[in-house]
Amino acid sequence: MYQPSKAYASFSDHAKCIPTNREEYDKLVLPTSQKSLKPTTTSREIQVTAIGEIVQPPDRCRLVVQVSSVKDNVQDVKNSITRRTEYIIQTLRNHGIKDNEIEVHKNLRRLDSAFQFDVEIQAVFSDLNKSQSVANLLVEKLDDTVTVCPIQYFHAASTLANIRQQASMLAISNCKQKAQDMARFVYLTIGKPLRISEDEWKEWEGVGDPSEGPTSTDSIHQKLQHATYNVSCKVSVSFELKPKVKTKSAK
């Protein structure tokens, strides 16, 4: 993937003008006694700077469902919550969610002479559309003792590590492409990289104006935009410059 990038070049052999053909180039950079194209002893290099940027929408989401009940008898409140909890967990399983992707937290407490039992169920989805379908189904099938919270969008840790690496590799790839283009313009070719340095690294969430943060009234599309992750890496690379090797045409 090639992206436009800023580039700066410097040569240790300073020429008064850019050669317009190969013969002029030979006169400019090769000793007069040298008839064949061989590298000179004077080192030549080109340094370029480029940016690699990766934009990654969220690939995970978390559905949180809260169940709460208050009753005078402790067994009654447990039975009431248990039925709803089992229905929610079974619904998640029916939609392909594994047990290790489900967390259940329970809290029983006294309220004067009554008992309050609260259960929170969290499930992680890799299919964002499926999470919304499950949320809609639970809202439709269960009563007001069940609260389906707004879906939370985020990235898997492995995804973040991957896009950080991609940004670095893209910046270096852009540097190489730019160096090749510039070297070709002056009848040279690039050799091995001599130095690589990271000049700038940035990470941020959101698309568009960063001052417009998430709100409770955001649409699903807006929530996805706010959860989008951006990584930008700026690097500088110095490459060895070498003369192009002439190939003899077959007679």
Helices and strands as residue ranges (DSSP letters): H 22-29, E 45-56, E 60-71, H 74-94, G 99-101, E 102-111, E 114-125, H 128-141, E 146-148, E 152-154, H 157-185, E 188-205, H 220-227, E 229-243
